[in-house]
């Protein structure tokens, strides 16, 4: 097979790796001349809104965030030939999990130098409102390993989420919706924080829990919680206290002060963990008697515009019906009401601060009758005639905002219902009636009034 081009300018060299959702290829770009990583969604998932949403979220996060210790996004397209594509910086080095398997456990001083850089990029991301949610040794690439220039890059922001900010509008984590498939979006169980398993919102301290698991493993050569089944592993994260930091050969490798810090990262409740990545790095440095924190490294770089070709984001003038409601209630109550409305009628595909992407069921008023069965069907050997589903799935965007900061309980909700192909007057009337009913029902849920 000849050279394969992605987006017409990236020549695939070889496969780097493959996961359950995507493949990563090493590719060559001609102008400018450089090696890049091309990440593509699996073909079987290219039309699945859920996985497209995860892919889009990674693009969005990396588009808003640039840091010397984070992989850089160059270009992206959600509608390229063959499916969604992200072109990223190629980081030459060794994954931390591979180094740990070969050389671990590692000396505290070396771990400290790694931790200082890791906490710097986390602090910068958290300050930008981004939580990684899938930190693990496999997602940390060591640059120039085993040398005085050893550094790192954080990879794979596929599960990253935006931190809740009331000024950005109502945010309901995808995990809160019954009809969603958010259970698939839990990070790697060995490193996931308890609140992910509890279905709660994960904030910056959730990332620090994952760092705590990594520190435990780097210091001892083993993870704090083991299990022969996923249930046992999850139970450890949820209920068991972290064990002493004793190495694989039964050797105690760390001071009580450092052990207390690692155990603090592994606290079951977020409020019992270090307050920030900055605090964690400073405390680790004190525990090992070395300075690992560089405040200047915690500042994100300028965000360069990311080229996104053939974006699938709907334009404002597409074929959609829009209405706006005004509700007066605390955002926590509005979140419960909105969840109930969606779970009764459809499924959430993507959730971000101030917006939801939803598919709602629109019942069909007329169901076409199947044709009379032929001779073989009457004998029970012909192909069965299946009735069409009794509803259509309609793509809906829901935008929320608090327009007046002095009155946070005043909430404005705008809904855009993307119309299907309408081929007759009857279908147009059905569409109009359904849109009106959605507005009435949602206004009832939120005790809201229409805004002209």
Backbone torsions as a table, in degrees:
resi	resn	phi	psi	omega
1	UNK	NA	134.8	-177.3
2	UNK	-73.9	179.0	-179.6
3	UNK	-58.8	140.3	179.1
4	UNK	-107.1	128.9	-179.0
5	UNK	-104.5	134.7	174.1
6	UNK	-107.3	130.3	-178.0
7	UNK	56.2	21.6	175.5
8	UNK	74.9	2.8	-175.6
9	UNK	-146.1	2.2	178.5
10	UNK	-119.3	113.7	-176.8
11	UNK	-91.1	119.5	-177.6
12	UNK	-69.0	131.4	177.4
13	UNK	-100.3	-52.5	-179.9
14	UNK	-164.4	163.9	176.9
15	UNK	-78.3	129.3	177.3
16	UNK	-91.9	-39.1	-177.7
17	UNK	-174.6	165.1	-177.0
18	UNK	-144.8	134.6	176.3
19	UNK	-120.6	-171.6	-178.4
20	UNK	-69.4	-19.2	-175.5
21	UNK	-112.7	-29.9	-171.9
22	UNK	-151.8	169.5	173.1
23	UNK	-118.7	149.5	176.7
24	UNK	-120.6	128.1	-178.8
25	UNK	-117.2	145.9	166.5
26	UNK	-83.2	131.9	-177.1
27	UNK	-138.5	163.3	-179.8
28	UNK	-115.3	128.4	174.1
29	UNK	-104.0	137.8	-176.6
30	UNK	-84.5	-44.3	-177.7
31	UNK	-127.9	107.3	-6.9
32	UNK	-72.8	159.8	-178.8
33	UNK	-75.0	116.1	179.4
34	UNK	-168.0	159.5	171.7
35	UNK	-88.5	142.7	179.9
36	UNK	-136.4	167.4	172.0
37	UNK	-108.4	126.5	177.1
38	UNK	-107.8	116.7	-179.4
39	UNK	-104.0	126.3	-177.8
40	UNK	-126.9	142.2	176.6
41	UNK	-72.6	141.5	177.7
42	UNK	-55.2	141.3	-176.8
43	UNK	-55.6	-38.3	-177.3
44	UNK	-69.6	-12.0	-177.4
45	UNK	-109.2	-1.0	-171.8
46	UNK	-64.9	-24.0	179.1
47	UNK	-103.8	4.9	-179.2
48	UNK	-86.1	115.5	-176.5
49	UNK	-60.2	-32.0	-178.2
50	UNK	-63.9	-51.8	-178.1
51	UNK	-72.7	-32.2	173.0
52	UNK	-61.5	-36.8	178.4
53	UNK	-64.6	-41.1	177.3
54	UNK	-62.6	-44.0	-179.7
55	UNK	-63.0	-43.9	179.7
56	UNK	-63.5	-36.4	-179.0
57	UNK	-64.9	-39.2	177.4
58	UNK	-63.5	-41.9	177.7
59	UNK	-61.2	-44.9	-178.4
60	UNK	-62.0	-43.9	-178.7
61	UNK	-63.9	-47.5	-178.8
62	UNK	-70.5	-24.3	176.6
63	UNK	-69.1	-29.5	-177.3
64	UNK	-94.7	-3.5	-169.7
65	UNK	-138.8	127.9	175.0
66	UNK	-134.9	134.6	-178.3
67	UNK	-154.5	149.3	-178.0
68	UNK	-63.1	-21.9	-179.1
69	UNK	-108.2	20.0	176.5
70	UNK	-128.6	144.7	178.7
71	UNK	-61.9	144.7	-175.7
72	UNK	-103.8	138.9	176.4
73	UNK	-93.6	129.3	179.9
74	UNK	-97.5	-44.0	-171.5
75	UNK	-158.3	154.4	179.6
76	UNK	-154.0	153.9	174.9
77	UNK	-150.4	129.8	177.2
78	UNK	-88.1	-13.2	-175.4
79	UNK	-129.2	35.6	175.8
80	UNK	-72.3	161.2	174.4
81	UNK	-59.4	124.2	-178.3
82	UNK	95.5	-7.7	176.0
83	UNK	117.5	179.2	-177.7
84	UNK	-57.0	140.6	-176.3
85	UNK	-136.4	139.7	171.0
86	UNK	-129.1	129.5	179.2
87	UNK	-106.0	120.7	-173.0
88	UNK	-128.5	166.6	176.3
89	UNK	-58.9	136.8	173.2
90	UNK	-89.1	118.9	-178.7
91	UNK	-104.8	112.5	179.4
92	UNK	-87.7	126.8	-178.6
93	UNK	171.3	-149.5	-178.2
94	UNK	-134.6	128.7	177.2
95	UNK	-60.7	145.2	-177.2
96	UNK	-62.6	-33.5	-179.7
97	UNK	-66.7	-34.2	177.8
98	UNK	-68.3	-41.6	178.2
99	UNK	-65.1	-39.9	179.8
100	UNK	-64.3	-40.0	179.0
101	UNK	-65.3	-31.9	-178.0
102	UNK	-87.7	-42.3	-170.5
103	UNK	-114.5	-11.0	-172.9
104	UNK	-68.3	161.8	-8.0
105	UNK	-65.9	163.3	-176.3
106	UNK	-109.0	155.4	178.2
107	UNK	-65.6	143.8	179.8
108	UNK	-54.3	-36.0	-178.7
109	UNK	-63.1	-43.3	179.4
110	UNK	-67.8	-40.7	177.2
111	UNK	-60.5	-40.0	-179.8
112	UNK	-60.9	-41.7	178.7
113	UNK	-63.5	-39.5	176.1
114	UNK	-65.2	-44.4	-176.0
115	UNK	-63.7	-38.1	178.6
116	UNK	-57.5	-42.7	179.0
117	UNK	-71.6	-40.8	179.4
118	UNK	-63.4	-44.0	179.1
119	UNK	-66.8	-32.0	178.4
120	UNK	-63.4	-46.4	-179.3
121	UNK	-70.4	-34.4	177.4
122	UNK	-66.8	-43.0	178.9
123	UNK	-60.8	-42.2	178.7
124	UNK	-64.1	-41.8	178.9
125	UNK	-66.2	-45.3	-179.7
126	UNK	-63.3	-37.5	177.0
127	UNK	-65.3	-25.9	176.1
128	UNK	-88.0	1.2	178.6
129	UNK	84.8	22.3	-177.1
130	UNK	-115.3	127.4	173.7
131	UNK	-111.0	128.4	-174.5
132	UNK	-69.3	-51.0	174.4
133	UNK	74.4	1.2	177.5
134	UNK	-146.1	43.5	178.1
135	UNK	-73.5	133.7	178.3
136	UNK	-165.9	162.1	-178.7
137	UNK	-56.0	-33.6	-179.3
138	UNK	-67.4	-20.3	179.6
139	UNK	-99.1	13.4	175.1
140	UNK	-120.4	116.1	179.9
141	UNK	-99.2	123.9	176.5
142	UNK	-84.1	127.1	178.7
143	UNK	-98.8	133.0	-176.9
144	UNK	51.1	53.3	-177.2
145	UNK	-64.0	153.5	178.3
146	UNK	58.6	33.8	176.8
147	UNK	-138.9	164.1	177.0
148	UNK	-61.0	-19.8	-179.1
149	UNK	-93.5	11.9	-175.7
150	UNK	-54.9	130.0	178.3
151	UNK	-143.6	-164.9	-178.2
152	UNK	-153.7	164.1	172.8
153	UNK	-136.9	135.4	175.7
154	UNK	-88.1	131.5	-176.8
155	UNK	-111.9	171.4	166.5
156	UNK	56.4	86.6	175.4
157	UNK	-98.3	28.1	-175.6
158	UNK	-63.9	-29.3	179.8
159	UNK	-104.5	9.4	-178.5
160	UNK	-64.0	148.4	179.7
161	UNK	-134.6	159.5	176.1
162	UNK	-85.4	137.7	178.1
163	UNK	-71.8	143.1	179.1
164	UNK	-61.3	130.5	176.8
165	UNK	-143.2	113.2	-174.1
166	UNK	-60.7	-26.3	179.2
167	UNK	-70.0	-20.2	179.5
168	UNK	-90.3	-1.6	-179.0
169	UNK	107.2	167.8	-178.3
170	UNK	-59.5	136.0	177.6
171	UNK	-129.5	125.4	176.6
172	UNK	-120.8	112.4	179.8
173	UNK	-55.4	144.0	-178.0
174	UNK	-56.7	-30.7	-179.3
175	UNK	-61.6	-20.9	-175.4
176	UNK	-79.8	-12.2	-177.7
177	UNK	-92.6	127.2	-177.8
178	UNK	-63.4	-41.2	-173.9
179	UNK	-79.1	-8.7	-178.4
180	UNK	-80.3	170.8	176.2
181	UNK	-107.7	39.1	-172.9
182	UNK	-68.1	-17.4	179.0
183	UNK	-60.8	-21.0	178.1
184	UNK	-75.7	-13.6	-173.7
185	UNK	-96.1	13.0	174.5
186	UNK	-74.2	136.7	-178.9
187	UNK	-62.8	-179.9	-179.9
188	UNK	-54.6	120.0	-171.0
189	UNK	-55.1	-34.1	-178.5
190	UNK	-62.6	-22.9	-174.6
191	UNK	-122.0	1.5	-176.1
192	UNK	-77.3	147.8	-179.0
193	UNK	-81.9	158.4	-177.1
194	UNK	-58.1	-36.5	-176.9
195	UNK	-65.6	-24.8	174.6
196	UNK	-66.0	-40.5	178.4
197	UNK	-72.7	-25.9	178.3
198	UNK	-82.8	-4.9	-179.9
199	UNK	75.8	22.3	179.7
200	UNK	-94.1	165.8	176.8
201	UNK	-67.1	137.3	-178.7
202	UNK	-102.6	121.1	178.4
203	UNK	-105.1	-168.0	-178.6
204	UNK	-55.7	-35.0	-178.5
205	UNK	-71.1	-15.7	170.9
206	UNK	-66.1	-39.6	174.7
207	UNK	-62.9	-37.4	-179.1
208	UNK	-67.6	-30.5	173.7
209	UNK	-62.3	-45.5	178.9
210	UNK	-61.8	-38.1	175.7
211	UNK	-63.1	-37.3	177.5
212	UNK	-61.3	-41.3	176.9
213	UNK	-63.2	-42.2	179.3
214	UNK	-64.2	-41.8	178.3
215	UNK	-61.8	-43.6	178.0
216	UNK	-57.1	-45.1	-178.0
217	UNK	-69.7	-39.6	179.9
218	UNK	-67.1	-32.6	-178.1
219	UNK	-83.1	-29.0	-172.7
220	UNK	-117.4	-19.7	-176.1
221	UNK	87.1	6.1	178.1
222	UNK	-145.7	159.3	178.2
223	UNK	-85.8	156.0	-175.2
224	UNK	-69.5	-30.9	-176.9
225	UNK	-121.5	128.2	-179.0
226	UNK	-116.4	163.5	177.3
227	UNK	-173.3	140.2	176.5
228	UNK	-81.1	-15.3	177.6
229	UNK	-132.0	158.2	176.2
230	UNK	-58.6	-35.1	-179.9
231	UNK	-62.8	-41.9	179.0
232	UNK	-65.9	-39.7	179.4
233	UNK	-64.4	-45.8	179.9
234	UNK	-64.0	-40.1	178.3
235	UNK	-60.7	-36.4	177.4
236	UNK	-62.4	-46.8	178.8
237	UNK	-63.2	-36.5	-174.6
238	UNK	-81.1	-34.8	-166.8
239	UNK	-127.9	-28.5	-173.0
240	UNK	-84.5	139.0	172.9
241	UNK	-70.2	148.5	179.5
242	UNK	-65.1	140.3	-179.1
243	UNK	-74.8	168.7	174.9
244	UNK	-60.4	152.0	179.3
245	UNK	-81.3	79.5	178.1
246	UNK	-111.8	132.6	-175.9
247	UNK	-67.4	173.0	-177.5
248	UNK	-61.6	-23.8	179.5
249	UNK	-100.7	16.8	178.1
250	UNK	78.1	17.0	-177.7
251	UNK	-99.4	128.5	176.6
252	UNK	-78.4	120.6	-169.5
253	UNK	-107.6	-11.0	-171.3
254	UNK	-129.7	161.5	178.0
255	UNK	-76.4	157.7	176.4
256	UNK	-56.9	-35.3	-179.5
257	UNK	-65.4	-41.7	178.8
258	UNK	-70.5	-38.9	177.4
259	UNK	-61.2	-40.8	178.8
260	UNK	-62.9	-37.2	179.4
261	UNK	-66.1	-45.2	179.4
262	UNK	-63.8	-43.2	177.2
263	UNK	-61.8	-34.4	177.2
264	UNK	-64.4	-38.0	175.7
265	UNK	-62.7	-29.4	-175.6
266	UNK	-93.6	15.5	177.5
267	UNK	-61.4	145.1	-177.1
268	UNK	-68.7	-32.1	-178.7
269	UNK	-103.3	134.9	-176.5
270	UNK	-56.1	-37.2	-176.1
271	UNK	-67.7	-14.2	178.9
272	UNK	-91.1	-2.8	179.1
273	UNK	-92.4	170.3	174.3
274	UNK	-52.0	146.1	-173.6
275	UNK	-69.3	-25.1	-176.2
276	UNK	-160.2	166.9	175.0
277	UNK	-63.6	-35.4	177.4
278	UNK	-59.5	-48.0	-179.5
279	UNK	-62.9	-39.1	179.0
280	UNK	-61.8	-46.3	-179.0
281	UNK	-64.2	-42.6	179.3
282	UNK	-63.6	-41.9	-179.2
283	UNK	-67.8	-39.7	177.7
284	UNK	-63.0	-43.0	178.8
285	UNK	-60.1	-41.0	177.4
286	UNK	-64.8	-38.6	-176.8
287	UNK	-68.4	-30.9	-177.9
288	UNK	-106.0	-0.6	176.3
289	UNK	72.8	38.5	178.0
290	UNK	-148.7	155.6	179.2
291	UNK	-93.5	119.3	-179.3
292	UNK	-118.9	-4.1	-174.1
293	UNK	-100.0	130.9	175.7
294	UNK	-123.5	106.3	-175.7
295	UNK	-60.2	-35.6	-179.8
296	UNK	-65.7	-27.1	-179.8
297	UNK	-75.1	-13.4	-179.4
298	UNK	-86.5	4.0	-179.9
299	UNK	-94.7	123.9	178.8
300	UNK	-68.5	152.7	178.0
301	UNK	-79.5	171.5	176.2
302	UNK	-64.6	139.2	-178.5
303	UNK	-87.4	118.1	177.6
304	UNK	-84.2	148.7	177.9
305	UNK	-63.6	133.0	178.6
306	UNK	-97.3	127.4	178.9
307	UNK	-74.7	120.2	176.3
308	UNK	-122.5	112.1	-175.4
309	UNK	-94.2	147.3	175.7
310	UNK	52.9	46.3	-177.8
311	UNK	-59.9	140.1	179.9
312	UNK	-91.0	3.7	179.3
313	UNK	-66.9	131.4	-176.3
314	UNK	-67.6	137.5	177.4
315	UNK	-75.5	159.8	-177.0
316	UNK	-67.2	-23.9	-175.7
317	UNK	-100.8	20.5	179.5
318	UNK	-76.0	178.9	-174.7
319	UNK	-79.0	87.7	-176.5
320	UNK	-143.4	149.2	173.8
321	UNK	-103.5	135.7	-173.6
322	UNK	-127.1	140.0	170.8
323	UNK	-142.9	156.9	-178.8
324	UNK	-127.5	137.7	178.2
325	UNK	-120.3	152.7	174.9
326	UNK	-120.1	121.5	-178.4
327	UNK	-118.3	151.1	176.9
328	UNK	-122.4	97.5	177.5
329	UNK	-168.5	156.6	176.3
330	UNK	-58.2	146.2	-177.4
331	UNK	-61.7	-31.1	178.7
332	UNK	-63.2	-38.2	178.1
333	UNK	-73.7	-40.7	177.8
334	UNK	-59.8	-35.9	178.7
335	UNK	-62.9	-44.0	178.7
336	UNK	-62.5	-43.8	-179.7
337	UNK	-63.1	-44.6	-178.1
338	UNK	-67.4	-38.2	175.8
339	UNK	-59.7	-45.2	-179.7
340	UNK	-61.9	-40.8	179.6
341	UNK	-62.0	-47.0	-176.8
342	UNK	-70.2	-44.4	-177.0
343	UNK	-62.3	-28.3	178.2
344	UNK	-76.3	-18.4	-168.7
345	UNK	-126.9	-8.1	-177.2
346	UNK	177.5	-140.4	-171.8
347	UNK	-146.9	139.8	174.7
348	UNK	-88.3	132.2	179.3
349	UNK	-96.4	-40.2	-176.7
350	UNK	-147.8	139.7	178.1
351	UNK	-130.3	131.4	177.7
352	UNK	-143.9	162.8	177.7
353	UNK	-55.0	120.1	177.1
354	UNK	86.1	0.0	-178.1
355	UNK	-155.0	150.2	173.0
356	UNK	-132.7	142.8	168.1
357	UNK	-109.9	123.8	-168.7
358	UNK	-131.0	149.9	166.1
359	UNK	-115.7	118.1	179.4
360	UNK	-106.1	148.4	178.6
361	UNK	-84.5	123.3	174.2
362	UNK	-107.9	109.2	-179.0
363	UNK	-59.7	142.5	175.9
364	UNK	-85.0	133.5	-180.0
365	UNK	-77.2	-31.0	-178.5
366	UNK	-127.5	126.9	175.5
367	UNK	-107.4	121.4	-179.4
368	UNK	-63.7	136.0	178.4
369	UNK	-78.9	141.5	178.9
370	UNK	-69.2	154.9	177.4
371	UNK	-66.6	151.7	177.0
372	UNK	-58.2	139.8	-178.6
373	UNK	-65.4	148.4	178.2
374	UNK	-81.2	-172.6	-175.8
375	UNK	-60.7	-47.0	-177.4
376	UNK	-67.9	-32.5	178.7
377	UNK	-66.1	-37.7	179.1
378	UNK	-65.2	-24.9	177.1
379	UNK	-85.4	-4.1	178.2
380	UNK	85.0	12.8	-178.0
381	UNK	-118.1	1.5	179.5
382	UNK	-89.7	175.6	179.0
383	UNK	-72.4	132.8	-179.9
384	UNK	-72.3	142.8	177.8
385	UNK	-94.0	121.5	-178.2
386	UNK	-99.1	135.7	175.5
387	UNK	-72.4	145.8	176.2
388	UNK	-67.6	157.8	179.0
389	UNK	-61.0	150.1	-175.7
390	UNK	-78.3	8.0	179.8
391	UNK	-152.3	161.7	171.9
392	UNK	-107.1	150.8	175.9
393	UNK	-95.9	123.5	-175.3
394	UNK	-111.2	128.9	176.2
395	UNK	-76.3	131.1	-176.0
396	UNK	-134.9	134.7	172.5
397	UNK	-105.9	132.2	177.6
398	UNK	-120.0	121.1	-179.9
399	UNK	-115.3	133.5	179.0
400	UNK	-126.2	147.1	174.6
401	UNK	-157.6	154.3	172.7
402	UNK	-103.3	96.9	-171.5
403	UNK	-68.6	-18.2	-177.4
404	UNK	-123.7	109.0	-177.8
405	UNK	-62.3	-27.0	179.9
406	UNK	-77.2	-14.1	178.3
407	UNK	-130.1	76.7	-174.1
408	UNK	-65.3	-16.8	179.7
409	UNK	-83.0	-5.4	175.0
410	UNK	-87.1	114.1	-173.5
411	UNK	-119.9	131.5	176.8
412	UNK	-108.3	126.5	-176.8
413	UNK	-119.7	119.4	178.1
414	UNK	-112.3	130.9	-176.1
415	UNK	-121.2	128.6	177.0
416	UNK	-116.9	115.9	-179.4
417	UNK	-102.7	116.2	-175.5
418	UNK	-83.6	116.8	-172.4
419	UNK	-70.7	140.7	171.9
420	UNK	-77.1	179.1	175.4
421	UNK	-67.0	121.3	179.9
422	UNK	-106.9	121.6	-172.4
423	UNK	-114.0	0.5	-179.4
424	UNK	-153.5	166.2	177.5
425	UNK	-64.0	-39.6	179.7
426	UNK	-61.8	-42.1	179.1
427	UNK	-65.7	-38.9	177.7
428	UNK	-62.9	-41.3	178.3
429	UNK	-65.7	-39.8	177.8
430	UNK	-62.6	-42.3	178.9
431	UNK	-62.2	-46.1	-179.8
432	UNK	-61.6	-44.4	-179.3
433	UNK	-63.7	-39.5	-178.7
434	UNK	-67.7	-43.3	178.1
435	UNK	-59.3	-41.9	178.9
436	UNK	-63.8	-39.8	-179.7
437	UNK	-68.0	-38.1	175.7
438	UNK	-58.8	-43.8	179.7
439	UNK	-62.9	-43.8	180.0
440	UNK	-63.9	-45.0	-177.8
441	UNK	-65.7	-43.7	-179.3
442	UNK	-67.0	-38.8	176.6
443	UNK	-61.3	-36.7	177.3
444	UNK	-66.4	-41.9	178.9
445	UNK	-61.4	-43.1	-173.9
446	UNK	-93.6	-1.1	-175.6
447	UNK	51.8	49.0	-171.5
448	UNK	-112.4	167.1	176.6
449	UNK	-121.5	148.0	178.3
450	UNK	-66.5	146.6	174.9
451	UNK	-108.0	127.5	-177.4
452	UNK	-67.9	NA	NA
